[in-house]
């Protein structure tokens, strides 16, 4: 499929029920990333021609458009992400690339909250790849005096980098590559980390603080200090990895020991209430072959590859621990206050849930019980605290989106976890 000069991908589709068709392009001749896009279809019992625009960003990372590449494989998913109550029949015909037309545009509103800004400035701007990084081309205005500055632009859909600047680049935002809303670009000896915008349709962005991915007061800083406990650091680096956020070892979450004291550190900014699985790796190994081994230790979660678990963070937090150990200090000495993780005392049913999941306990659970449900990206989507539980406890999950979820249950002296898939 040749998309060097762009164009529109057309697919004729026939089905007897409303749903969607998802098209994925793989095996680019120049090594470009795969591209995937989903189009809804409400036409039933007749042929309809669906259009996939390769100029739009892929709905999966790295969120790049397909325009400019040649792909050797096309994959189609009918009713992607949906549950199949019975056998379904679909017809597909005439997959083709049509002549390129005018690139679609979208309206985007940027909002900058300066209520917690400690300095002084006269004017604020949004500068990015969509306006050639102009320092005074797109001014943000505070029309109502609430110190939230806004600008609305109409630009072609696509993937952009941008940041907020003050007084024609007198001041500009500075980000770490570990920031969740950013993209890092290497241009020769220069490394640029900017905000990332995946624009596929009209959108009004949430207000964010200057130098932050989140609204003022919504961010927490998580600092991790890791002692190596006699393990020789790999020349390829020591990495924070795993979970739905940090990814395989070898990425942008490389830890630092610039002072040579043998303790590797990293700091990440995340939204208040953030939680996730995570682990450490000694080396850059995308296959996790150099990941620490925690099996059998109290901080390991057996149902999630024996990874560590970070409970919801409500304030700036410092984690001191040791490689391949549950120690709560960088000297690698073991304490006794970590709740023991054991799934022997809890079961979770069903594994495919539509309305509710049921927690079962061998005996009634005494004391305060904290229950958290979080999605595959590590975001808490439901939480509750109970004072004691009977042998069975039901949790309503009907309002959750379809997808993969983890359940973590913790008392003062033990913890357990499980997983389920939510589907309609």
Number of C-alpha atoms within 10 A of each C-alpha: 16 17 19 12 11 21 22 19 20 17 18 15 23 18 21 14 15 12 16 19 19 17 18 16 21 18 15 18 11 10 11 15 20 20 26 25 18 19 15 12 18 11 16 14 11 9 14 16 16 17 16 19 22 24 22 25 24 25 15 12 11 14 19 22 24 25 19 15 19 20 22 11 12 14 10 14 12 19 20 14 12 13 11 9 7 6 5 11 10 11 11 16 12 10 15 15 19 13 10 13 9 7 14 14 16 15 16 20 16 19 23 25 20 19 12 11 13 7 7 9 12 7 15 26 26 24 24 21 12 17 14 10 17 17 21 18 13 18 21 23 18 16 10 8 8 10 15 18 21 22 18 16 14 12 16 18 22 23 20 16 20 21 21 25 25 21 16 17 16 9 14 18 16 15 21 17 20 20 20 19 17 20 20 18 13 9 8 6 5 7 11 15 21 23 22 17 20 18 20 21 14 15 13 13 13 13 19 19 21 21 15 20 21 21 17 17 11 16 21 19 17 17 15 18 21 28 22 21 17 11 11 9 14 12 9 13 18 27 29 26 25 22 22 15 15 20 18 22 28 21 16 17 21 22 19 18 15 10 8 8 8 18 21 25 20 17 18 15 21 22 21 17 16 21 23 23 23 21 25 25 26 25 20 21 16 14 10 18 12 16 25 16 17 20 15 13 15 20 21 24 24 20 13 17 16 20 24 21 18 15 16 18 18 15 15 13 13 12 15 19 23 24 24 22 22 21 20 19 17 19 16 20 13 14 10 10 9 16 15 19 21 16 18 9 15 18 16 19 15 15 15 16 18 17 14 16 22 16 20 18 18 12 12 12 17 13 11 14 18 17 19 20 21 21 21 15 16 22 19 20 14 15 15 11 12 13 11 13 17 13 12 16 12 12 15 13 18 15 11 16 14 17 15 16 22 18 20 18 21 19 19 14 10 16 23 22 22 21 21 17 16 23 18 16
